[in-house]
Amino acid sequence: MSPDDIAHRTLANYHRTADAFFAGTINHDVSQNIDALLSAIEARAPYTILDLGCGPGRDLKTFTRLGHRAIGLDGCPRFAEMARAYSGCEVWHQEFLHLDLPEAMFDGIFANASLFHVPSSELPGVLAQLRAALKPGGVLFSSNPRGENEEGWHGARYGTFYDYDMWEFYLTDAGFLPLRHYYRPEGLPREQQPWLASVWRKPVESLG
């Protein structure tokens, strides 16, 4: 199956289950992740933030409430529609494998539970485009379900489940500088923390 076929099958599942997904995630507390991104940005606020894989728009609304300019992006047309209605923000309908992003526009990119859907063969190209879309010194936040670098189908959705070392390899190879990482939810034993969160900076001297 080609990477595009993988993406379309995964997005189709999100499209079919969009209403249930919204109901099941609207009250999730990701304030730790939002704080991790915002606290790492060194530019003067308000910030321009790209919510990559914004889903129905929960976090777009939070960024806006905090005074920032938030733009959403999602490959699922139903999510893009829902996010515009729920958040009032600009939302771009783009698939991760076919991004068309302005260069050096964003102070931060918030990739919360989204990049793990990118097949590993396509990840370097996606990361390169995210890096180019950040201003020099800009920050990328990611949160992915962690694993032992396995990849494949979980039901109707495709995922890659990295440990920190492998994720760091991909991000540093793409030209990002590591800032910090942690596991979620907070306050639980590691075996009960399925999410790996990490924060990365585009070098200030970067030209692209």
CYANA upper distance limits for C-alpha pairs under 8 A (distance plus 0.5 A):
  1 MET  CA      5 ASP  CA      6.53
  1 MET  CA      6 ILE  CA      7.04
  2 SER  CA      6 ILE  CA      6.77
  3 PRO  CA      7 ALA  CA      6.70
  3 PRO  CA    119 PRO  CA      7.30
  3 PRO  CA    122 GLU  CA      8.11
  4 ASP  CA      8 HIS  CA      6.60
  4 ASP  CA     97 LEU  CA      7.83
  5 ASP  CA      9 ARG  CA      6.63
  6 ILE  CA     10 THR  CA      6.77
  6 ILE  CA    158 TYR  CA      7.31
  7 ALA  CA     11 LEU  CA      6.52
  7 ALA  CA     95 GLU  CA      8.46
  7 ALA  CA     97 LEU  CA      8.49
  7 ALA  CA    117 HIS  CA      8.27
  7 ALA  CA    118 VAL  CA      8.22
  7 ALA  CA    158 TYR  CA      8.26
  8 HIS  CA     12 ALA  CA      6.44
  9 ARG  CA     13 ASN  CA      7.00
  9 ARG  CA    156 ALA  CA      7.55
  9 ARG  CA    157 ARG  CA      7.62
 10 THR  CA     14 TYR  CA      7.13
 10 THR  CA    156 ALA  CA      6.64
 10 THR  CA    157 ARG  CA      5.01
 10 THR  CA    158 TYR  CA      6.64
 11 LEU  CA     15 HIS  CA      6.63
 11 LEU  CA     75 GLY  CA      7.27
 11 LEU  CA     76 CYS  CA      6.03
 11 LEU  CA    157 ARG  CA      8.41
 12 ALA  CA     16 ARG  CA      6.73
 12 ALA  CA     76 CYS  CA      7.92
 13 ASN  CA     17 THR  CA      6.73
 13 ASN  CA    156 ALA  CA      6.76
 13 ASN  CA    157 ARG  CA      7.46
 14 TYR  CA     18 ALA  CA      6.04
 14 TYR  CA     21 PHE  CA      8.25
 14 TYR  CA     76 CYS  CA      7.32
 15 HIS  CA     76 CYS  CA      6.54
 15 HIS  CA     77 PRO  CA      7.77
 15 HIS  CA     78 ARG  CA      6.27
 15 HIS  CA     79 PHE  CA      7.72
 17 THR  CA     21 PHE  CA      6.50
 18 ALA  CA     22 PHE  CA      6.64
 18 ALA  CA     56 PRO  CA      8.37
 18 ALA  CA     78 ARG  CA      7.37
 18 ALA  CA     79 PHE  CA      7.20
 19 ASP  CA     23 ALA  CA      6.81
 20 ALA  CA     24 GLY  CA      6.54
 21 PHE  CA     25 THR  CA      6.59
 22 PHE  CA     26 ILE  CA      6.15
 22 PHE  CA     55 GLY  CA      8.44
 22 PHE  CA     56 PRO  CA      6.63
 26 ILE  CA     58 ARG  CA      6.63
 30 VAL  CA     34 ILE  CA      6.92
 31 SER  CA     35 ASP  CA      6.45
 32 GLN  CA     36 ALA  CA      6.61
 33 ASN  CA     37 LEU  CA      6.94
 33 ASN  CA    112 ASN  CA      8.41
 33 ASN  CA    141 PHE  CA      8.28
 33 ASN  CA    143 SER  CA      8.42
 33 ASN  CA    197 ALA  CA      7.97
 34 ILE  CA     38 LEU  CA      6.73
 34 ILE  CA    110 PHE  CA      8.32
 35 ASP  CA     39 SER  CA      6.23
 36 ALA  CA     40 ALA  CA      6.90
 36 ALA  CA    141 PHE  CA      8.10
 36 ALA  CA    199 VAL  CA      7.69
 37 LEU  CA     41 ILE  CA      7.24
 37 LEU  CA    108 GLY  CA      7.53
 37 LEU  CA    110 PHE  CA      7.63
 37 LEU  CA    139 VAL  CA      7.36
 37 LEU  CA    140 LEU  CA      7.72
 37 LEU  CA    141 PHE  CA      6.20
 37 LEU  CA    199 VAL  CA      7.32
 38 LEU  CA    108 GLY  CA      8.17
 40 ALA  CA    139 VAL  CA      7.30
 40 ALA  CA    199 VAL  CA      8.31
 41 ILE  CA    107 ASP  CA      7.33
 41 ILE  CA    108 GLY  CA      7.47
 41 ILE  CA    137 GLY  CA      8.28
 41 ILE  CA    138 GLY  CA      6.92
 41 ILE  CA    139 VAL  CA      6.58
 42 GLU  CA    137 GLY  CA      7.96
 42 GLU  CA    138 GLY  CA      8.32
 43 ALA  CA     47 TYR  CA      7.95
 43 ALA  CA    107 ASP  CA      7.65
 45 ALA  CA     68 HIS  CA      7.83
 46 PRO  CA     67 GLY  CA      6.68
 46 PRO  CA     68 HIS  CA      5.31
 46 PRO  CA     69 ARG  CA      7.49
 47 TYR  CA     68 HIS  CA      5.62
 47 TYR  CA     69 ARG  CA      6.62
 47 TYR  CA    106 PHE  CA      8.21
 47 TYR  CA    107 ASP  CA      6.30
 47 TYR  CA    108 GLY  CA      7.91
 48 THR  CA     68 HIS  CA      6.73
 48 THR  CA     69 ARG  CA      5.29
 48 THR  CA     70 ALA  CA      6.44
 48 THR  CA     71 ILE  CA      8.19
 48 THR  CA    105 MET  CA      7.98
 48 THR  CA    106 PHE  CA      5.71
 48 THR  CA    107 ASP  CA      5.91
 48 THR  CA    108 GLY  CA      7.20
 49 ILE  CA     63 PHE  CA      8.40
 49 ILE  CA     68 HIS  CA      7.72
 49 ILE  CA     69 ARG  CA      6.66
 49 ILE  CA     70 ALA  CA      5.30
 49 ILE  CA     71 ILE  CA      6.71
 49 ILE  CA    106 PHE  CA      6.21
 49 ILE  CA    107 ASP  CA      6.57
 49 ILE  CA    108 GLY  CA      5.42
 49 ILE  CA    109 ILE  CA      6.16
 49 ILE  CA    110 PHE  CA      7.64
 50 LEU  CA     70 ALA  CA      6.50
 50 LEU  CA     71 ILE  CA      5.50
 50 LEU  CA     72 GLY  CA      6.31
 50 LEU  CA     73 LEU  CA      7.72
 50 LEU  CA    106 PHE  CA      7.11
 50 LEU  CA    108 GLY  CA      6.96
 50 LEU  CA    109 ILE  CA      5.23
 50 LEU  CA    110 PHE  CA      6.59
 51 ASP  CA     59 ASP  CA      8.07
 51 ASP  CA     60 LEU  CA      7.28
 51 ASP  CA     70 ALA  CA      7.46
 51 ASP  CA     71 ILE  CA      6.62
 51 ASP  CA     72 GLY  CA      5.23
 51 ASP  CA     73 LEU  CA      6.65
 51 ASP  CA    109 ILE  CA      6.54
 51 ASP  CA    110 PHE  CA      5.32
 51 ASP  CA    111 ALA  CA      6.82
 51 ASP  CA    112 ASN  CA      8.47
 52 LEU  CA     72 GLY  CA      6.80
 52 LEU  CA     73 LEU  CA      5.65
 52 LEU  CA     74 ASP  CA      7.10
 52 LEU  CA    109 ILE  CA      7.21
 52 LEU  CA    110 PHE  CA      6.33
 52 LEU  CA    111 ALA  CA      5.45
 52 LEU  CA    112 ASN  CA      7.91
 52 LEU  CA    114 SER  CA      7.54
 53 GLY  CA     72 GLY  CA      7.75
 53 GLY  CA     73 LEU  CA      6.02
 53 GLY  CA     74 ASP  CA      5.07
 53 GLY  CA     75 GLY  CA      7.72
 53 GLY  CA    111 ALA  CA      7.05
 53 GLY  CA    112 ASN  CA      7.81
 53 GLY  CA    113 ALA  CA      8.22
 53 GLY  CA    114 SER  CA      5.92
 54 CYS  CA     58 ARG  CA      8.11
 54 CYS  CA     59 ASP  CA      7.63
 54 CYS  CA     60 LEU  CA      7.66
 54 CYS  CA     72 GLY  CA      5.92
 54 CYS  CA     73 LEU  CA      6.26
 54 CYS  CA     74 ASP  CA      6.27
 54 CYS  CA     79 PHE  CA      8.22
 54 CYS  CA     80 ALA  CA      8.32
 54 CYS  CA     83 ALA  CA      7.82
 55 GLY  CA     74 ASP  CA      6.87
 55 GLY  CA     76 CYS  CA      8.37
 55 GLY  CA     79 PHE  CA      5.55
 55 GLY  CA     80 ALA  CA      7.42
 55 GLY  CA     82 MET  CA      8.46
 55 GLY  CA     83 ALA  CA      7.14
 56 PRO  CA     79 PHE  CA      5.35
 56 PRO  CA     80 ALA  CA      7.24
 56 PRO  CA     81 GLU  CA      8.29
 56 PRO  CA     82 MET  CA      5.53
 56 PRO  CA     83 ALA  CA      4.77
 56 PRO  CA     86 TYR  CA      7.68
 57 GLY  CA     61 LYS  CA      6.94
 57 GLY  CA     72 GLY  CA      7.98
 57 GLY  CA     79 PHE  CA      8.28
 57 GLY  CA     82 MET  CA      7.47
 57 GLY  CA     83 ALA  CA      4.49
 57 GLY  CA     84 ARG  CA      7.66
 57 GLY  CA     86 TYR  CA      6.65
 57 GLY  CA     87 SER  CA      6.21
 58 ARG  CA     62 THR  CA      7.28
 58 ARG  CA     83 ALA  CA      8.07
 58 ARG  CA     86 TYR  CA      8.17
 58 ARG  CA     87 SER  CA      7.70
 59 ASP  CA     63 PHE  CA      6.71
 60 LEU  CA     64 THR  CA      6.70
 60 LEU  CA     70 ALA  CA      6.33
 60 LEU  CA     71 ILE  CA      7.66
 60 LEU  CA     72 GLY  CA      7.25
 60 LEU  CA     83 ALA  CA      8.34
 60 LEU  CA     87 SER  CA      6.53
 60 LEU  CA     89 CYS  CA      7.51
 61 LYS  CA     65 ARG  CA      6.60
 61 LYS  CA     86 TYR  CA      8.14
 61 LYS  CA     87 SER  CA      5.32
 61 LYS  CA     88 GLY  CA      8.27
 61 LYS  CA     89 CYS  CA      8.29
 62 THR  CA     66 LEU  CA      6.77
 63 PHE  CA     67 GLY  CA      7.12
 63 PHE  CA     68 HIS  CA      6.11
 63 PHE  CA     69 ARG  CA      7.74
 63 PHE  CA     70 ALA  CA      6.64
 64 THR  CA     68 HIS  CA      5.62
 64 THR  CA     69 ARG  CA      6.60
 64 THR  CA     70 ALA  CA      6.62
 70 ALA  CA     89 CYS  CA      7.10
 70 ALA  CA     90 GLU  CA      8.05
 71 ILE  CA     89 CYS  CA      6.65
 71 ILE  CA     90 GLU  CA      5.73
 71 ILE  CA     91 VAL  CA      6.14
 71 ILE  CA     92 TRP  CA      8.10
 72 GLY  CA     80 ALA  CA      8.26
 72 GLY  CA     83 ALA  CA      8.12
 72 GLY  CA     89 CYS  CA      7.65
 72 GLY  CA     90 GLU  CA      6.82
 72 GLY  CA     91 VAL  CA      4.77
 72 GLY  CA     92 TRP  CA      6.51
 73 LEU  CA     80 ALA  CA      7.58
 73 LEU  CA     91 VAL  CA      5.95
 73 LEU  CA     92 TRP  CA      5.13
 73 LEU  CA     93 HIS  CA      6.31
 73 LEU  CA     94 GLN  CA      6.81
 74 ASP  CA     79 PHE  CA      7.21
 74 ASP  CA     80 ALA  CA      6.32
 74 ASP  CA     91 VAL  CA      8.14
 74 ASP  CA     92 TRP  CA      7.06
 74 ASP  CA     93 HIS  CA      5.80
 74 ASP  CA     94 GLN  CA      6.24
 74 ASP  CA     95 GLU  CA      7.06
 74 ASP  CA     96 PHE  CA      8.46
 75 GLY  CA     79 PHE  CA      8.41
 75 GLY  CA     80 ALA  CA      8.08
 75 GLY  CA     93 HIS  CA      6.00
 75 GLY  CA     94 GLN  CA      5.31
 75 GLY  CA     95 GLU  CA      4.63
 75 GLY  CA     96 PHE  CA      7.29
 76 CYS  CA     80 ALA  CA      6.85
 76 CYS  CA     93 HIS  CA      7.58
 76 CYS  CA     95 GLU  CA      8.23
 77 PRO  CA     81 GLU  CA      6.72
 77 PRO  CA     93 HIS  CA      6.75
 78 ARG  CA     82 MET  CA      6.64
 79 PHE  CA     83 ALA  CA      6.41
 80 ALA  CA     84 ARG  CA      6.78
 80 ALA  CA     91 VAL  CA      6.54
 80 ALA  CA     92 TRP  CA      7.37
 80 ALA  CA     93 HIS  CA      6.47
 81 GLU  CA     85 ALA  CA      6.94
 82 MET  CA     86 TYR  CA      6.49
 83 ALA  CA     87 SER  CA      6.22
 83 ALA  CA     88 GLY  CA      7.99
 83 ALA  CA     89 CYS  CA      7.98
 83 ALA  CA     91 VAL  CA      7.47
 84 ARG  CA     88 GLY  CA      5.64
 84 ARG  CA     89 CYS  CA      6.05
 84 ARG  CA     90 GLU  CA      6.91
 84 ARG  CA     91 VAL  CA      6.50
 94 GLN  CA     98 HIS  CA      7.22
 94 GLN  CA     99 LEU  CA      6.50
 94 GLN  CA    100 ASP  CA      8.04
 95 GLU  CA     99 LEU  CA      6.65
 96 PHE  CA    118 VAL  CA      7.90
 96 PHE  CA    126 VAL  CA      7.32
 97 LEU  CA    118 VAL  CA      8.27
 97 LEU  CA    122 GLU  CA      7.76
 97 LEU  CA    126 VAL  CA      7.21
 99 LEU  CA    126 VAL  CA      8.21
 99 LEU  CA    129 GLN  CA      7.93
101 LEU  CA    129 GLN  CA      7.86
101 LEU  CA    130 LEU  CA      8.43
101 LEU  CA    133 ALA  CA      6.60
102 PRO  CA    133 ALA  CA      6.29
103 GLU  CA    132 ALA  CA      6.05
103 GLU  CA    133 ALA  CA      4.91
103 GLU  CA    134 LEU  CA      7.49
103 GLU  CA    135 LYS  CA      8.32
103 GLU  CA    208 GLY  CA      8.40
104 ALA  CA    132 ALA  CA      6.47
104 ALA  CA    133 ALA  CA      5.00
104 ALA  CA    134 LEU  CA      5.05
104 ALA  CA    135 LYS  CA      4.61
104 ALA  CA    136 PRO  CA      7.58
104 ALA  CA    208 GLY  CA      8.29
105 MET  CA    133 ALA  CA      6.20
105 MET  CA    134 LEU  CA      6.29
105 MET  CA    135 LYS  CA      6.28
106 PHE  CA    133 ALA  CA      6.72
106 PHE  CA    134 LEU  CA      5.20
106 PHE  CA    135 LYS  CA      6.12
106 PHE  CA    138 GLY  CA      7.42
107 ASP  CA    134 LEU  CA      6.53
107 ASP  CA    135 LYS  CA      6.27
107 ASP  CA    137 GLY  CA      8.29
107 ASP  CA    138 GLY  CA      5.21
107 ASP  CA    139 VAL  CA      6.92
108 GLY  CA    134 LEU  CA      7.20
108 GLY  CA    138 GLY  CA      6.02
108 GLY  CA    139 VAL  CA      5.17
108 GLY  CA    140 LEU  CA      6.23
108 GLY  CA    141 PHE  CA      8.14
109 ILE  CA    130 LEU  CA      8.28
109 ILE  CA    134 LEU  CA      7.99
109 ILE  CA    139 VAL  CA      6.87
109 ILE  CA    140 LEU  CA      5.29
109 ILE  CA    141 PHE  CA      6.66
110 PHE  CA    140 LEU  CA      6.76
110 PHE  CA    141 PHE  CA      5.57
110 PHE  CA    142 SER  CA      6.96
111 ALA  CA    115 LEU  CA      6.94
111 ALA  CA    140 LEU  CA      7.91
111 ALA  CA    141 PHE  CA      6.27
111 ALA  CA    142 SER  CA      5.15
111 ALA  CA    143 SER  CA      7.06
112 ASN  CA    141 PHE  CA      7.86
112 ASN  CA    142 SER  CA      5.95
112 ASN  CA    143 SER  CA      5.39
112 ASN  CA    144 ASN  CA      7.63
113 ALA  CA    142 SER  CA      7.75
113 ALA  CA    143 SER  CA      5.82
113 ALA  CA    144 ASN  CA      5.68
113 ALA  CA    145 PRO  CA      7.87
114 SER  CA    142 SER  CA      8.48
114 SER  CA    143 SER  CA      8.16
114 SER  CA    144 ASN  CA      7.65
115 LEU  CA    142 SER  CA      7.86
115 LEU  CA    144 ASN  CA      7.53
116 PHE  CA    144 ASN  CA      6.23
116 PHE  CA    145 PRO  CA      7.85
116 PHE  CA    159 GLY  CA      5.91
116 PHE  CA    160 THR  CA      5.62
116 PHE  CA    161 PHE  CA      7.17
117 HIS  CA    157 ARG  CA      8.25
117 HIS  CA    158 TYR  CA      6.24
117 HIS  CA    159 GLY  CA      5.08
117 HIS  CA    160 THR  CA      6.84
118 VAL  CA    122 GLU  CA      6.96
118 VAL  CA    123 LEU  CA      6.49
118 VAL  CA    158 TYR  CA      8.50
118 VAL  CA    159 GLY  CA      7.50
118 VAL  CA    160 THR  CA      7.68
119 PRO  CA    123 LEU  CA      6.82
119 PRO  CA    151 GLU  CA      8.21
119 PRO  CA    158 TYR  CA      8.35
119 PRO  CA    159 GLY  CA      7.65
119 PRO  CA    160 THR  CA      7.11
120 SER  CA    124 PRO  CA      8.26
120 SER  CA    151 GLU  CA      8.43
120 SER  CA    160 THR  CA      7.45
122 GLU  CA    126 VAL  CA      7.01
123 LEU  CA    127 LEU  CA      6.57
123 LEU  CA    170 TYR  CA      8.32
124 PRO  CA    128 ALA  CA      6.66
124 PRO  CA    170 TYR  CA      7.32
124 PRO  CA    174 ALA  CA      6.95
125 GLY  CA    129 GLN  CA      6.97
126 VAL  CA    130 LEU  CA      6.88
127 LEU  CA    131 ARG  CA      6.59
127 LEU  CA    171 LEU  CA      7.81
127 LEU  CA    174 ALA  CA      6.72
128 ALA  CA    132 ALA  CA      6.75
128 ALA  CA    174 ALA  CA      6.36
129 GLN  CA    133 ALA  CA      6.74
130 LEU  CA    134 LEU  CA      7.02
131 ARG  CA    174 ALA  CA      8.18
131 ARG  CA    175 GLY  CA      8.15
131 ARG  CA    176 PHE  CA      8.05
131 ARG  CA    202 LYS  CA      6.95
131 ARG  CA    208 GLY  CA      7.79
132 ALA  CA    208 GLY  CA      5.52
134 LEU  CA    138 GLY  CA      5.79
134 LEU  CA    139 VAL  CA      7.74
134 LEU  CA    202 LYS  CA      7.58
135 LYS  CA    202 LYS  CA      8.10
136 PRO  CA    202 LYS  CA      6.30
136 PRO  CA    203 PRO  CA      6.38
136 PRO  CA    204 VAL  CA      4.82
136 PRO  CA    205 GLU  CA      7.08
136 PRO  CA    206 SER  CA      6.47
136 PRO  CA    207 LEU  CA      8.24
137 GLY  CA    201 ARG  CA      6.43
137 GLY  CA    202 LYS  CA      5.48
137 GLY  CA    203 PRO  CA      5.70
137 GLY  CA    204 VAL  CA      4.82
137 GLY  CA    205 GLU  CA      8.45
138 GLY  CA    201 ARG  CA      6.21
138 GLY  CA    202 LYS  CA      5.92
138 GLY  CA    203 PRO  CA      8.29
138 GLY  CA    204 VAL  CA      8.37
139 VAL  CA    199 VAL  CA      7.47
139 VAL  CA    200 TRP  CA      6.05
139 VAL  CA    201 ARG  CA      5.02
139 VAL  CA    202 LYS  CA      6.80
140 LEU  CA    199 VAL  CA      6.39
140 LEU  CA    200 TRP  CA      5.61
140 LEU  CA    201 ARG  CA      6.76
140 LEU  CA    202 LYS  CA      8.35
141 PHE  CA    197 ALA  CA      7.94
141 PHE  CA    198 SER  CA      6.38
141 PHE  CA    199 VAL  CA      5.12
141 PHE  CA    200 TRP  CA      6.88
142 SER  CA    197 ALA  CA      6.16
142 SER  CA    198 SER  CA      5.95
142 SER  CA    199 VAL  CA      7.09
143 SER  CA    195 TRP  CA      6.94
143 SER  CA    196 LEU  CA      6.01
143 SER  CA    197 ALA  CA      4.63
143 SER  CA    198 SER  CA      6.91
144 ASN  CA    161 PHE  CA      7.79
144 ASN  CA    162 TYR  CA      8.43
144 ASN  CA    195 TRP  CA      6.08
144 ASN  CA    196 LEU  CA      5.88
144 ASN  CA    197 ALA  CA      7.00
145 PRO  CA    161 PHE  CA      6.45
145 PRO  CA    162 TYR  CA      8.14
145 PRO  CA    194 PRO  CA      6.08
145 PRO  CA    195 TRP  CA      4.92
145 PRO  CA    196 LEU  CA      6.51
146 ARG  CA    161 PHE  CA      5.49
146 ARG  CA    162 TYR  CA      5.75
146 ARG  CA    163 ASP  CA      6.17
146 ARG  CA    164 TYR  CA      8.39
146 ARG  CA    194 PRO  CA      6.26
146 ARG  CA    195 TRP  CA      5.97
146 ARG  CA    196 LEU  CA      5.94
147 GLY  CA    161 PHE  CA      4.98
147 GLY  CA    162 TYR  CA      5.47
147 GLY  CA    163 ASP  CA      5.89
148 GLU  CA    161 PHE  CA      6.89
148 GLU  CA    162 TYR  CA      6.09
148 GLU  CA    163 ASP  CA      5.90
149 ASN  CA    160 THR  CA      7.26
149 ASN  CA    161 PHE  CA      5.66
149 ASN  CA    162 TYR  CA      4.73
149 ASN  CA    163 ASP  CA      6.60
149 ASN  CA    166 MET  CA      7.74
150 GLU  CA    160 THR  CA      6.48
150 GLU  CA    161 PHE  CA      5.98
150 GLU  CA    162 TYR  CA      7.43
151 GLU  CA    158 TYR  CA      8.16
151 GLU  CA    159 GLY  CA      6.30
151 GLU  CA    160 THR  CA      4.80
151 GLU  CA    161 PHE  CA      6.74
152 GLY  CA    158 TYR  CA      5.98
152 GLY  CA    159 GLY  CA      6.16
152 GLY  CA    160 THR  CA      7.10
153 TRP  CA    157 ARG  CA      6.19
153 TRP  CA    158 TYR  CA      4.87
153 TRP  CA    159 GLY  CA      6.80
154 HIS  CA    158 TYR  CA      6.51
154 HIS  CA    159 GLY  CA      7.50
162 TYR  CA    166 MET  CA      6.58
162 TYR  CA    167 TRP  CA      6.41
163 ASP  CA    167 TRP  CA      6.81
163 ASP  CA    196 LEU  CA      8.39
164 TYR  CA    168 GLU  CA      6.44
164 TYR  CA    196 LEU  CA      7.86
165 ASP  CA    169 PHE  CA      6.75
166 MET  CA    170 TYR  CA      6.99
167 TRP  CA    171 LEU  CA      6.78
168 GLU  CA    172 THR  CA      6.37
168 GLU  CA    178 PRO  CA      7.97
169 PHE  CA    173 ASP  CA      6.37
170 TYR  CA    174 ALA  CA      6.75
171 LEU  CA    175 GLY  CA      7.08
171 LEU  CA    176 PHE  CA      6.04
171 LEU  CA    177 LEU  CA      8.25
171 LEU  CA    200 TRP  CA      8.40
172 THR  CA    176 PHE  CA      5.33
172 THR  CA    177 LEU  CA      6.63
172 THR  CA    178 PRO  CA      7.83
175 GLY  CA    202 LYS  CA      7.47
175 GLY  CA    203 PRO  CA      8.26
176 PHE  CA    200 TRP  CA      6.33
176 PHE  CA    201 ARG  CA      5.97
176 PHE  CA    202 LYS  CA      5.60
176 PHE  CA    203 PRO  CA      7.38
177 LEU  CA    200 TRP  CA      5.90
177 LEU  CA    201 ARG  CA      5.53
177 LEU  CA    202 LYS  CA      6.89
177 LEU  CA    203 PRO  CA      7.37
178 PRO  CA    198 SER  CA      8.42
178 PRO  CA    199 VAL  CA      6.92
178 PRO  CA    200 TRP  CA      5.21
178 PRO  CA    201 ARG  CA      7.07
179 LEU  CA    198 SER  CA      8.14
179 LEU  CA    199 VAL  CA      5.92
179 LEU  CA    200 TRP  CA      5.81
179 LEU  CA    201 ARG  CA      7.37
180 ARG  CA    198 SER  CA      6.30
180 ARG  CA    199 VAL  CA      5.92
180 ARG  CA    200 TRP  CA      7.90
181 HIS  CA    196 LEU  CA      7.74
181 HIS  CA    197 ALA  CA      5.99
181 HIS  CA    198 SER  CA      4.57
181 HIS  CA    199 VAL  CA      6.73
182 TYR  CA    196 LEU  CA      6.64
182 TYR  CA    197 ALA  CA      5.84
182 TYR  CA    198 SER  CA      6.94
183 TYR  CA    190 ARG  CA      7.97
183 TYR  CA    193 GLN  CA      6.34
183 TYR  CA    194 PRO  CA      7.77
183 TYR  CA    195 TRP  CA      6.04
183 TYR  CA    196 LEU  CA      5.29
183 TYR  CA    197 ALA  CA      6.40
184 ARG  CA    188 LEU  CA      8.38
184 ARG  CA    193 GLN  CA      5.35
184 ARG  CA    194 PRO  CA      6.96
184 ARG  CA    195 TRP  CA      5.51
184 ARG  CA    196 LEU  CA      7.08
184 ARG  CA    197 ALA  CA      7.81
185 PRO  CA    192 GLN  CA      8.30
185 PRO  CA    193 GLN  CA      5.99
185 PRO  CA    194 PRO  CA      8.17
185 PRO  CA    195 TRP  CA      7.71
186 GLU  CA    193 GLN  CA      8.15
188 LEU  CA    192 GLN  CA      6.47
188 LEU  CA    193 GLN  CA      6.96
189 PRO  CA    193 GLN  CA      7.20
190 ARG  CA    194 PRO  CA      8.39
202 LYS  CA    206 SER  CA      7.51
